Amino acid sequence: MHRRVHRRGVSVKAAFPSKGIIARGDTLVQKINGVVFSTVVDRDEKMSRNKGLIALQDHGKACKVAFRKIQLKVLDDDGQ
């Protein structure tokens, strides 16, 4: 999916990447455009949480952030 971004009067074609996070137990897998980008295992017994809030973050005052088509899905034990 592409959108047009106007910068200083010039139309620039910009893509929305597909991103996904799979959280299972103490393991988080981040995918970008279907490719595994990072895998994190959280074994911190004191600070680790298995439930809580989901937050979306921007990166400062000068950033313009857009989110679209956000979906949450509970996975079965086999990951489907």
Biotite code that builds the C-alpha atoms (Angstrom):
import biotite.structure as struc

atoms = struc.array([
    struc.Atom([0.000, 0.000, 0.000], chain_id="A", res_id=1, res_name="MET", atom_name="CA", element="C"),
    struc.Atom([1.382, 3.413, -0.924], chain_id="A", res_id=2, res_name="HIS", atom_name="CA", element="C"),
    struc.Atom([0.323, 6.950, -0.149], chain_id="A", res_id=3, res_name="ARG", atom_name="CA", element="C"),
    struc.Atom([1.379, 10.335, -1.438], chain_id="A", res_id=4, res_name="ARG", atom_name="CA", element="C"),
    struc.Atom([3.295, 12.634, 0.893], chain_id="A", res_id=5, res_name="VAL", atom_name="CA", element="C"),
    struc.Atom([3.731, 16.272, -0.066], chain_id="A", res_id=6, res_name="HIS", atom_name="CA", element="C"),
    struc.Atom([6.998, 17.888, 0.960], chain_id="A", res_id=7, res_name="ARG", atom_name="CA", element="C"),
    struc.Atom([7.666, 21.461, -0.104], chain_id="A", res_id=8, res_name="ARG", atom_name="CA", element="C"),
    struc.Atom([5.177, 21.146, -2.938], chain_id="A", res_id=9, res_name="GLY", atom_name="CA", element="C"),
    struc.Atom([6.659, 17.907, -4.302], chain_id="A", res_id=10, res_name="VAL", atom_name="CA", element="C"),
    struc.Atom([4.617, 14.710, -4.266], chain_id="A", res_id=11, res_name="SER", atom_name="CA", element="C"),
    struc.Atom([6.632, 11.785, -2.888], chain_id="A", res_id=12, res_name="VAL", atom_name="CA", element="C"),
    struc.Atom([5.458, 8.179, -2.939], chain_id="A", res_id=13, res_name="LYS", atom_name="CA", element="C"),
    struc.Atom([5.736, 6.621, 0.568], chain_id="A", res_id=14, res_name="ALA", atom_name="CA", element="C"),
    struc.Atom([4.999, 3.027, 1.602], chain_id="A", res_id=15, res_name="ALA", atom_name="CA", element="C"),
    struc.Atom([3.374, 1.817, 4.805], chain_id="A", res_id=16, res_name="PHE", atom_name="CA", element="C"),
    struc.Atom([5.429, -1.170, 5.964], chain_id="A", res_id=17, res_name="PRO", atom_name="CA", element="C"),
    struc.Atom([3.714, -4.238, 7.390], chain_id="A", res_id=18, res_name="SER", atom_name="CA", element="C"),
    struc.Atom([4.798, -4.845, 10.985], chain_id="A", res_id=19, res_name="LYS", atom_name="CA", element="C"),
    struc.Atom([3.894, -7.613, 13.390], chain_id="A", res_id=20, res_name="GLY", atom_name="CA", element="C"),
    struc.Atom([4.789, -8.708, 16.907], chain_id="A", res_id=21, res_name="ILE", atom_name="CA", element="C"),
    struc.Atom([4.254, -12.237, 18.174], chain_id="A", res_id=22, res_name="ILE", atom_name="CA", element="C"),
    struc.Atom([4.332, -12.494, 21.979], chain_id="A", res_id=23, res_name="ALA", atom_name="CA", element="C"),
    struc.Atom([4.411, -16.010, 23.368], chain_id="A", res_id=24, res_name="ARG", atom_name="CA", element="C"),
    struc.Atom([5.482, -16.579, 26.964], chain_id="A", res_id=25, res_name="GLY", atom_name="CA", element="C"),
    struc.Atom([8.786, -14.799, 27.530], chain_id="A", res_id=26, res_name="ASP", atom_name="CA", element="C"),
    struc.Atom([9.575, -14.478, 23.786], chain_id="A", res_id=27, res_name="THR", atom_name="CA", element="C"),
    struc.Atom([8.756, -11.519, 21.502], chain_id="A", res_id=28, res_name="LEU", atom_name="CA", element="C"),
    struc.Atom([9.302, -11.789, 17.732], chain_id="A", res_id=29, res_name="VAL", atom_name="CA", element="C"),
    struc.Atom([9.139, -8.618, 15.605], chain_id="A", res_id=30, res_name="GLN", atom_name="CA", element="C"),
    struc.Atom([8.474, -8.927, 11.856], chain_id="A", res_id=31, res_name="LYS", atom_name="CA", element="C"),
    struc.Atom([8.720, -6.197, 9.227], chain_id="A", res_id=32, res_name="ILE", atom_name="CA", element="C"),
    struc.Atom([7.165, -6.973, 5.835], chain_id="A", res_id=33, res_name="ASN", atom_name="CA", element="C"),
    struc.Atom([6.974, -10.653, 6.873], chain_id="A", res_id=34, res_name="GLY", atom_name="CA", element="C"),
    struc.Atom([10.695, -10.962, 7.703], chain_id="A", res_id=35, res_name="VAL", atom_name="CA", element="C"),
    struc.Atom([11.847, -11.621, 11.282], chain_id="A", res_id=36, res_name="VAL", atom_name="CA", element="C"),
    struc.Atom([13.659, -8.449, 12.336], chain_id="A", res_id=37, res_name="PHE", atom_name="CA", element="C"),
    struc.Atom([14.348, -9.275, 15.993], chain_id="A", res_id=38, res_name="SER", atom_name="CA", element="C"),
    struc.Atom([13.688, -11.891, 18.650], chain_id="A", res_id=39, res_name="THR", atom_name="CA", element="C"),
    struc.Atom([13.827, -10.973, 22.338], chain_id="A", res_id=40, res_name="VAL", atom_name="CA", element="C"),
    struc.Atom([13.591, -13.342, 25.303], chain_id="A", res_id=41, res_name="VAL", atom_name="CA", element="C"),
    struc.Atom([12.678, -11.629, 28.592], chain_id="A", res_id=42, res_name="ASP", atom_name="CA", element="C"),
    struc.Atom([13.764, -13.743, 31.543], chain_id="A", res_id=43, res_name="ARG", atom_name="CA", element="C"),
    struc.Atom([13.743, -10.942, 34.121], chain_id="A", res_id=44, res_name="ASP", atom_name="CA", element="C"),
    struc.Atom([11.727, -12.611, 36.895], chain_id="A", res_id=45, res_name="GLU", atom_name="CA", element="C"),
    struc.Atom([11.254, -9.350, 38.830], chain_id="A", res_id=46, res_name="LYS", atom_name="CA", element="C"),
    struc.Atom([10.136, -6.962, 36.040], chain_id="A", res_id=47, res_name="MET", atom_name="CA", element="C"),
    struc.Atom([8.693, -9.263, 33.352], chain_id="A", res_id=48, res_name="SER", atom_name="CA", element="C"),
    struc.Atom([4.887, -9.194, 32.862], chain_id="A", res_id=49, res_name="ARG", atom_name="CA", element="C"),
    struc.Atom([2.554, -11.602, 31.086], chain_id="A", res_id=50, res_name="ASN", atom_name="CA", element="C"),
    struc.Atom([-0.348, -9.148, 30.912], chain_id="A", res_id=51, res_name="LYS", atom_name="CA", element="C"),
    struc.Atom([-0.837, -5.400, 30.797], chain_id="A", res_id=52, res_name="GLY", atom_name="CA", element="C"),
    struc.Atom([-1.292, -2.533, 28.366], chain_id="A", res_id=53, res_name="LEU", atom_name="CA", element="C"),
    struc.Atom([-0.273, -2.226, 24.721], chain_id="A", res_id=54, res_name="ILE", atom_name="CA", element="C"),
    struc.Atom([1.216, 1.160, 23.827], chain_id="A", res_id=55, res_name="ALA", atom_name="CA", element="C"),
    struc.Atom([2.092, 2.783, 20.490], chain_id="A", res_id=56, res_name="LEU", atom_name="CA", element="C"),
    struc.Atom([5.030, 5.184, 20.611], chain_id="A", res_id=57, res_name="GLN", atom_name="CA", element="C"),
    struc.Atom([6.255, 8.130, 18.571], chain_id="A", res_id=58, res_name="ASP", atom_name="CA", element="C"),
    struc.Atom([9.814, 9.422, 18.667], chain_id="A", res_id=59, res_name="HIS", atom_name="CA", element="C"),
    struc.Atom([9.663, 13.054, 19.678], chain_id="A", res_id=60, res_name="GLY", atom_name="CA", element="C"),
    struc.Atom([8.080, 16.422, 19.072], chain_id="A", res_id=61, res_name="LYS", atom_name="CA", element="C"),
    struc.Atom([9.120, 16.815, 15.434], chain_id="A", res_id=62, res_name="ALA", atom_name="CA", element="C"),
    struc.Atom([7.822, 13.423, 14.301], chain_id="A", res_id=63, res_name="CYS", atom_name="CA", element="C"),
    struc.Atom([4.552, 12.829, 12.518], chain_id="A", res_id=64, res_name="LYS", atom_name="CA", element="C"),
    struc.Atom([3.326, 9.318, 13.230], chain_id="A", res_id=65, res_name="VAL", atom_name="CA", element="C"),
    struc.Atom([0.578, 7.381, 11.439], chain_id="A", res_id=66, res_name="ALA", atom_name="CA", element="C"),
    struc.Atom([-0.889, 4.038, 12.472], chain_id="A", res_id=67, res_name="PHE", atom_name="CA", element="C"),
    struc.Atom([-3.430, 2.150, 10.401], chain_id="A", res_id=68, res_name="ARG", atom_name="CA", element="C"),
    struc.Atom([-5.179, -1.217, 10.347], chain_id="A", res_id=69, res_name="LYS", atom_name="CA", element="C"),
    struc.Atom([-4.078, -2.216, 13.853], chain_id="A", res_id=70, res_name="ILE", atom_name="CA", element="C"),
    struc.Atom([-5.245, -5.742, 14.655], chain_id="A", res_id=71, res_name="GLN", atom_name="CA", element="C"),
    struc.Atom([-4.906, -7.905, 17.767], chain_id="A", res_id=72, res_name="LEU", atom_name="CA", element="C"),
    struc.Atom([-5.217, -11.663, 17.478], chain_id="A", res_id=73, res_name="LYS", atom_name="CA", element="C"),
    struc.Atom([-5.066, -14.315, 20.203], chain_id="A", res_id=74, res_name="VAL", atom_name="CA", element="C"),
    struc.Atom([-2.952, -17.206, 18.902], chain_id="A", res_id=75, res_name="LEU", atom_name="CA", element="C"),
    struc.Atom([-3.584, -20.889, 19.569], chain_id="A", res_id=76, res_name="ASP", atom_name="CA", element="C"),
    struc.Atom([-0.809, -23.023, 21.061], chain_id="A", res_id=77, res_name="ASP", atom_name="CA", element="C"),
    struc.Atom([0.386, -23.900, 17.526], chain_id="A", res_id=78, res_name="ASP", atom_name="CA", element="C"),
    struc.Atom([0.703, -20.190, 16.597], chain_id="A", res_id=79, res_name="GLY", atom_name="CA", element="C"),
    struc.Atom([-2.327, -20.013, 14.304], chain_id="A", res_id=80, res_name="GLN", atom_name="CA", element="C"),
])
